[in-house]
Amino acid sequence: MLIRTAEFGQIQTLGGTWDMRVPFPVDLAQYSCSAKTRTLDMKKRSIAVTIFTAFIAVLAVPTRAVNIPAGMDCSAIPRTTDYLRGHRIVMFGEGHGTKESPATFLRIVCAALRQGASVAVGLEMPVDLNEPLATYLQSTGDLAARTALLRTEFWKQGQDGRASVAMADMIDGLRRLRQAGYSLEVFAMQGAGADWHLRNDEKMATRIREAFNAAPTSLILTLTGNVHSMKTKPEWFPAEVPAPIPTYLKDLAPVTFDLTSTGGSAWSCQKECGPRAESVRSGPDEFVVAASGMGDAYTGQINIGKTTASPPAAAEPHY
């Protein structure tokens, strides 16, 4: 008797397709031993196949799926993927005080995490906020936790848009991503104390470099004011404007993007602090990487559309 094939099918695993066919033909006539011996041999063969199949089944089980937090936009912005995969430091500059800039940055962070990156987020906030940030990121994000965060000095005094409702919501989004299982760290990088403003860009560059060295495989994404993220200082800038962060990181080849808009409103401080109208202007297509409108100052720009002013978070009810 000659058995030509015995087909067990194929199993799809993370490592590819496993062909489960047993190598036949097998000539059973060669088994001249007793029926009892042949039966025992077939049982051993069946057990071996069962064990092998179970082993492959274990391999086929995917790693634990990480869910996207409900209501969060994690879609990739066209043309950003190559930058997020091909560079270790990607910086985003914003005009403070809008709802849309922090939301766009959170979307980019989430898209990078979904692509499998481990991400370290650097924020233009004083370094003495790192401990309160860490506490909040490990919390449930309830009212008590948010209140504790917003009662720190930075949030109580913040009026320039960096301590806005939108920024607080973005941080809560980062918390939700961490608790969903994504590999995400957050660090404040601005100077602290009375002399925080002295050599501030250099201090922030130092913090970014430290994060770069501490996590050799992580993607570092930062959100700062747009001047801080310029690759070069324009010649027409006043002399007193310090050299921006990327000029201290040239050896690490950071990529920089300007988050631009087509007008709307933003919370800012002039003679008084409050919502200010932004002039309506044309721009490239929304939410796609385009050439920088400021030459070599940025790698590119992302038009976030019409903006909406976001007031200080500490002024919310309950805070």
ChimeraX attribute file (.defattr): number of C-alpha atoms within 10 A of each C-alpha:
attribute: neighborCount
match mode: 1-to-1
recipient: residues
	/A:1	8
	/A:2	10
	/A:3	10
	/A:4	11
	/A:5	12
	/A:6	13
	/A:7	12
	/A:8	12
	/A:9	10
	/A:10	11
	/A:11	15
	/A:12	14
	/A:13	15
	/A:14	10
	/A:15	8
	/A:16	9
	/A:17	11
	/A:18	13
	/A:19	12
	/A:20	16
	/A:21	12
	/A:22	13
	/A:23	10
	/A:24	12
	/A:25	11
	/A:26	14
	/A:27	11
	/A:28	11
	/A:29	9
	/A:30	8
	/A:31	11
	/A:32	9
	/A:33	9
	/A:34	9
	/A:35	10
	/A:36	9
	/A:37	12
	/A:38	14
	/A:39	11
	/A:40	12
	/A:41	13
	/A:42	12
	/A:43	12
	/A:44	12
	/A:45	11
	/A:46	12
	/A:47	12
	/A:48	12
	/A:49	15
	/A:50	12
	/A:51	11
	/A:52	13
	/A:53	15
	/A:54	12
	/A:55	11
	/A:56	16
	/A:57	13
	/A:58	11
	/A:59	15
	/A:60	17
	/A:61	11
	/A:62	9
	/A:63	8
	/A:64	7
	/A:65	8
	/A:66	13
	/A:67	11
	/A:68	17
	/A:69	15
	/A:70	7
	/A:71	6
	/A:72	14
	/A:73	15
	/A:74	18
	/A:75	12
	/A:76	18
	/A:77	16
	/A:78	12
	/A:79	12
	/A:80	16
	/A:81	14
	/A:82	9
	/A:83	14
	/A:84	21
	/A:85	13
	/A:86	11
	/A:87	14
	/A:88	19
	/A:89	23
	/A:90	21
	/A:91	26
	/A:92	25
	/A:93	24
	/A:94	22
	/A:95	20
	/A:96	23
	/A:97	31
	/A:98	27
	/A:99	23
	/A:100	22
	/A:101	27
	/A:102	24
	/A:103	19
	/A:104	20
	/A:105	21
	/A:106	25
	/A:107	20
	/A:108	21
	/A:109	27
	/A:110	26
	/A:111	20
	/A:112	22
	/A:113	20
	/A:114	17
	/A:115	12
	/A:116	12
	/A:117	20
	/A:118	18
	/A:119	22
	/A:120	22
	/A:121	24
	/A:122	22
	/A:123	22
	/A:124	18
	/A:125	21
	/A:126	18
	/A:127	19
	/A:128	17
	/A:129	19
	/A:130	15
	/A:131	13
	/A:132	15
	/A:133	18
	/A:134	15
	/A:135	12
	/A:136	21
	/A:137	22
	/A:138	13
	/A:139	16
	/A:140	14
	/A:141	17
	/A:142	10
	/A:143	11
	/A:144	13
	/A:145	16
	/A:146	20
	/A:147	16
	/A:148	13
	/A:149	24
	/A:150	23
	/A:151	15
	/A:152	14
	/A:153	12
	/A:154	18
	/A:155	20
	/A:156	16
	/A:157	13
	/A:158	16
	/A:159	23
	/A:160	19
	/A:161	26
	/A:162	29
	/A:163	23
	/A:164	27
	/A:165	22
	/A:166	23
	/A:167	26
	/A:168	20
	/A:169	17
	/A:170	20
	/A:171	20
	/A:172	20
	/A:173	21
	/A:174	21
	/A:175	23
	/A:176	21
	/A:177	23
	/A:178	17
	/A:179	17
	/A:180	14
	/A:181	13
	/A:182	21
	/A:183	15
	/A:184	21
	/A:185	18
	/A:186	22
	/A:187	22
	/A:188	21
	/A:189	27
	/A:190	24
	/A:191	22
	/A:192	17
	/A:193	9
	/A:194	7
	/A:195	9
	/A:196	13
	/A:197	12
	/A:198	12
	/A:199	13
	/A:200	20
	/A:201	24
	/A:202	21
	/A:203	19
	/A:204	27
	/A:205	20
	/A:206	17
	/A:207	19
	/A:208	26
	/A:209	16
	/A:210	11
	/A:211	21
	/A:212	18
	/A:213	11
	/A:214	10
	/A:215	13
	/A:216	9
	/A:217	12
	/A:218	20
	/A:219	25
	/A:220	27
	/A:221	25
	/A:222	24
	/A:223	24
	/A:224	23
	/A:225	18
	/A:226	20
	/A:227	21
	/A:228	27
	/A:229	29
	/A:230	26
	/A:231	25
	/A:232	17
	/A:233	21
	/A:234	14
	/A:235	7
	/A:236	6
	/A:237	9
	/A:238	9
	/A:239	9
	/A:240	6
	/A:241	10
	/A:242	16
	/A:243	21
	/A:244	22
	/A:245	26
	/A:246	27
	/A:247	19
	/A:248	17
	/A:249	17
	/A:250	10
	/A:251	8
	/A:252	13
	/A:253	14
	/A:254	20
	/A:255	22
	/A:256	25
	/A:257	25
	/A:258	29
	/A:259	25
	/A:260	24
	/A:261	26
	/A:262	17
	/A:263	18
	/A:264	17
	/A:265	20
	/A:266	24
	/A:267	24
	/A:268	23
	/A:269	14
	/A:270	8
	/A:271	6
	/A:272	8
	/A:273	14
	/A:274	19
	/A:275	17
	/A:276	16
	/A:277	15
	/A:278	16
	/A:279	11
	/A:280	12
	/A:281	11
	/A:282	11
	/A:283	17
	/A:284	18
	/A:285	12
	/A:286	16
	/A:287	19
	/A:288	16
	/A:289	20
	/A:290	19
	/A:291	14
	/A:292	17
	/A:293	15
	/A:294	13
	/A:295	11
	/A:296	14
	/A:297	18
	/A:298	23
	/A:299	22
	/A:300	20
	/A:301	24
	/A:302	26
	/A:303	20
	/A:304	22
	/A:305	21
	/A:306	17
	/A:307	20
	/A:308	20
	/A:309	24
	/A:310	24
	/A:311	27
	/A:312	26
	/A:313	25
	/A:314	24
	/A:315	14
	/A:316	11
	/A:317	6
	/A:318	9
	/A:319	14
